[in-house]
Amino acid sequence: MNVSLYQAAAAMDASSRWQEAVSENLAEISRPGFKKHNISFSSMVAGKMERPFESIVKTTNTVGVETQSTVIGDKPFQLPKPRLTSNFEQGPIQGTQIKTDIALVGDGFLQVQDQQGNTFFTRDGELKLLTTGELVTKEGYSTGLQLNDPSQLSTLLIAKNGTASQAGEQVGQLQLVAFNDPTKLTRISGAYYRADDPNDPGMPVENLTPKDKGYTHVEHGFLEQSNSSSLSEMTNLIRSLRHFEANQQVIRAHDQRLGQTIQALANTQ
């Protein structure tokens, strides 16, 4: 088995996934609250090499005597394996002075529901007001906030704890949720996540203090920008293309070598 050939092919596949991640980072760079994809490369055991290796195995018998023996086995070879994660670093905050815009400062998320009643979490605070007075996301997901008088949007105030008031009267509260480990959230689209870990369903931020991990507050009339930048992503795109091309050259060299070997064997017959 030609190990380096398999390694090069696996590396090309990893490069393709890297390019896909960078492409989405670039496509969503203008979406408020977008969290960029990070990709890391690790190794995984993918097969056996022909050369044997020795390992020492220690065992203890029934009377407590420890012995060690040498075991001859096949040495596994490693293939690169890409791992895609979300980078939840805080993005820059930009003022908009728009009454339906909010920015989350901290590690928490805004809890919303789609039309089927599914619960999702987002950092995208670019909300809009329906004619019914309901405050929803751009995709139409409900925030649970209902204004008494949609025509008096200018009187809307959203406090740092998510409490909303209109003309001095409290009308509801945005549901802010924090997670022990946000990296375990499942991304379902560019800005929305689902909590699939039963051990970390989320903690309401209202139960936290500013000293607690995950504490988050709202900035009304602001938006959190994406934590991705076009300059860094274009650099990553070039790096991924060069990585792909380098491994493509490895496969081409192996193909030429195998062709020469086959031709040499054919000439000996």
Legacy VTK file of the C-alpha trace (Angstrom):
# vtk DataFile Version 3.0
C-alpha trace
ASCII
DATASET POLYDATA
POINTS 269 float
0.000 0.000 0.000
1.344 3.442 -0.951
0.840 5.324 2.325
1.970 8.737 1.108
-0.525 8.558 -1.761
-3.400 8.036 0.684
-2.061 10.802 2.922
-1.937 13.257 0.028
-5.494 12.371 -1.018
-6.737 12.827 2.555
-4.922 16.171 2.755
-6.615 17.321 -0.467
-9.999 16.405 0.984
-9.159 18.382 4.150
-8.102 21.352 1.993
-11.466 21.246 0.225
-13.286 21.471 3.551
-10.983 24.318 4.553
-11.923 26.217 1.389
-15.634 25.641 2.083
-15.265 27.053 5.599
-13.388 30.111 4.349
-15.990 30.656 1.618
-18.803 30.738 4.172
-16.805 33.102 6.384
-16.477 35.468 3.431
-20.126 35.117 2.401
-21.410 35.902 5.913
-18.961 38.701 6.702
-21.731 41.335 6.590
-24.141 39.390 8.824
-24.364 40.853 12.336
-23.223 38.470 15.059
-21.796 35.900 12.656
-19.166 33.641 14.237
-16.520 32.476 11.827
-15.495 28.880 11.209
-12.122 27.694 12.421
-10.540 24.554 11.037
-7.825 22.492 12.660
-6.026 19.404 11.446
-5.331 16.309 13.509
-4.275 12.781 12.649
-6.302 9.610 12.718
-5.220 5.991 12.455
-6.212 4.846 8.999
-4.423 1.607 8.286
-1.370 -0.568 8.834
2.119 -0.278 7.452
4.127 -3.300 6.422
7.035 -2.698 8.793
6.494 -4.304 12.221
7.090 -2.463 15.449
7.705 -3.557 19.014
5.742 -2.453 22.058
6.127 -3.292 25.733
3.038 -4.652 27.488
2.938 -4.890 31.272
0.653 -7.445 32.974
-0.015 -8.424 36.594
-0.862 -12.016 37.494
-3.226 -13.243 40.226
-0.552 -13.125 42.926
0.373 -9.541 42.188
3.588 -10.159 40.262
4.115 -7.767 37.392
5.678 -9.001 34.146
6.371 -7.346 30.846
6.513 -8.754 27.369
7.342 -7.515 23.900
4.556 -7.561 21.338
5.274 -7.439 17.602
2.596 -5.687 15.625
1.840 -3.498 12.615
2.592 0.197 12.910
-0.462 2.313 12.060
-0.037 5.269 9.729
-1.768 8.609 10.209
-4.026 10.539 7.867
-4.872 14.236 8.312
-8.411 14.810 9.586
-10.027 18.284 9.502
-12.089 19.476 12.465
-14.487 22.375 11.966
-15.394 24.553 14.965
-17.026 27.938 15.557
-15.017 30.857 16.892
-17.194 32.601 19.497
-14.942 35.582 20.130
-16.805 38.868 20.596
-17.180 40.871 17.393
-16.854 44.677 17.263
-19.891 46.731 18.364
-21.200 49.386 16.010
-23.866 51.986 16.746
-26.880 52.201 14.407
-29.417 54.245 16.426
-32.114 51.926 15.048
-34.726 51.063 17.663
-35.022 47.423 16.612
-31.267 46.735 16.695
-29.555 45.139 19.666
-26.021 43.919 20.316
-25.094 41.249 22.846
-21.965 41.936 24.865
-20.746 38.746 26.489
-20.931 35.049 25.654
-24.722 34.651 25.705
-27.274 34.178 22.928
-30.716 35.475 22.093
-33.303 32.699 22.293
-35.819 32.645 19.426
-38.450 30.285 18.028
-39.305 29.453 14.445
-42.808 28.999 13.057
-42.781 25.291 14.008
-41.936 26.034 17.634
-38.287 24.949 17.437
-35.941 26.812 19.767
-32.776 28.323 18.326
-30.082 30.670 19.580
-28.490 33.558 17.715
-26.171 36.537 18.091
-27.762 38.382 15.162
-29.527 41.348 16.766
-30.783 42.966 13.560
-34.482 42.591 14.406
-37.598 43.941 12.707
-41.072 44.927 13.841
-44.144 43.322 12.297
-47.376 45.228 11.798
-48.807 43.154 14.650
-46.251 44.648 17.032
-44.162 41.481 17.344
-40.375 41.817 17.313
-38.821 39.086 15.165
-35.535 38.248 13.445
-34.939 38.842 9.737
-35.973 35.233 9.126
-39.237 35.798 10.982
-38.279 33.895 14.150
-40.086 35.163 17.224
-38.203 36.803 20.096
-41.280 36.608 22.341
-41.464 40.411 22.544
-44.794 42.065 21.695
-45.210 45.855 21.602
-48.479 47.461 22.662
-48.410 50.130 19.959
-46.330 49.411 16.827
-46.809 52.987 15.649
-44.886 54.279 18.675
-41.632 52.466 17.941
-39.657 55.595 18.835
-40.631 55.140 22.491
-39.172 51.602 22.666
-36.342 51.145 25.158
-34.502 47.875 25.793
-32.518 47.768 29.017
-29.177 46.018 29.448
-30.909 43.003 31.028
-33.192 42.610 27.995
-36.273 44.163 29.577
-38.287 46.155 27.004
-40.528 49.113 27.777
-42.647 51.372 25.622
-43.679 54.845 26.743
-42.487 53.949 30.231
-44.555 50.737 30.426
-42.835 47.362 30.500
-43.956 45.187 27.587
-41.731 42.115 27.904
-38.207 40.795 28.041
-35.795 39.260 25.578
-34.660 35.779 26.574
-30.879 35.689 26.901
-29.207 32.326 27.449
-25.586 31.376 28.207
-23.881 27.997 27.791
-21.004 26.393 29.664
-19.407 25.382 26.375
-20.799 27.161 23.287
-18.586 25.046 21.007
-20.997 22.144 21.622
-23.842 24.050 19.960
-24.909 22.784 16.544
-24.837 25.416 13.804
-27.960 25.080 11.672
-27.303 28.129 9.485
-25.007 31.107 9.342
-26.306 32.781 12.511
-28.464 30.188 14.260
-27.546 27.379 16.622
-29.321 24.519 18.327
-28.516 23.132 21.783
-28.249 19.351 21.434
-26.229 18.620 24.580
-28.652 17.482 27.346
-26.009 18.313 29.957
-25.796 21.929 28.792
-29.299 23.157 27.830
-28.410 26.764 28.638
-28.711 29.060 31.648
-30.919 32.189 31.602
-28.614 35.189 31.864
-31.013 36.831 34.331
-29.857 34.220 36.867
-26.216 35.286 36.455
-24.218 38.142 37.940
-21.610 40.240 36.101
-18.900 38.119 37.733
-20.334 34.849 36.394
-19.109 33.165 33.242
-21.515 33.755 30.375
-22.998 36.953 31.770
-24.300 39.051 28.877
-25.931 42.438 28.557
-27.800 44.208 25.761
-26.742 47.379 23.980
-29.857 48.958 22.437
-29.351 50.692 19.093
-26.138 48.795 18.348
-25.148 45.730 16.311
-22.360 43.231 16.861
-20.372 42.824 13.666
-18.984 39.537 12.393
-15.742 38.437 14.040
-14.430 37.519 10.591
-12.480 39.898 8.350
-12.104 39.844 4.578
-8.329 40.307 4.776
-7.701 37.299 7.035
-10.149 35.100 5.143
-8.619 35.919 1.755
-5.231 35.009 3.237
-6.663 31.698 4.487
-8.195 31.042 1.076
-4.806 31.451 -0.619
-3.166 29.190 1.988
-5.793 26.477 1.476
-5.360 26.624 -2.315
-1.590 26.281 -2.024
-2.048 23.388 0.411
-4.349 21.671 -2.088
-1.969 22.246 -5.001
1.029 20.940 -3.041
-0.696 17.633 -2.319
-1.909 17.503 -5.906
1.735 17.623 -6.981
2.503 14.730 -4.607
-0.183 12.566 -6.224
1.012 13.525 -9.705
4.589 12.541 -8.788
3.401 9.172 -7.432
1.357 8.583 -10.573
4.398 9.234 -12.766
6.578 6.978 -10.623
4.050 4.142 -10.747
3.756 4.560 -14.499
7.526 4.326 -14.907
7.617 1.248 -12.682
4.898 -0.503 -14.681
6.666 0.359 -17.941
9.975 -0.976 -16.614
8.337 -4.231 -15.542
6.638 -4.556 -18.925
9.979 -4.132 -20.728
11.548 -6.998 -18.752
9.029 -9.507 -20.076
LINES 1 270
269 0 1 2 3 4 5 6 7 8 9 10 11 12 13 14 15 16 17 18 19 20 21 22 23 24 25 26 27 28 29 30 31 32 33 34 35 36 37 38 39 40 41 42 43 44 45 46 47 48 49 50 51 52 53 54 55 56 57 58 59 60 61 62 63 64 65 66 67 68 69 70 71 72 73 74 75 76 77 78 79 80 81 82 83 84 85 86 87 88 89 90 91 92 93 94 95 96 97 98 99 100 101 102 103 104 105 106 107 108 109 110 111 112 113 114 115 116 117 118 119 120 121 122 123 124 125 126 127 128 129 130 131 132 133 134 135 136 137 138 139 140 141 142 143 144 145 146 147 148 149 150 151 152 153 154 155 156 157 158 159 160 161 162 163 164 165 166 167 168 169 170 171 172 173 174 175 176 177 178 179 180 181 182 183 184 185 186 187 188 189 190 191 192 193 194 195 196 197 198 199 200 201 202 203 204 205 206 207 208 209 210 211 212 213 214 215 216 217 218 219 220 221 222 223 224 225 226 227 228 229 230 231 232 233 234 235 236 237 238 239 240 241 242 243 244 245 246 247 248 249 250 251 252 253 254 255 256 257 258 259 260 261 262 263 264 265 266 267 268
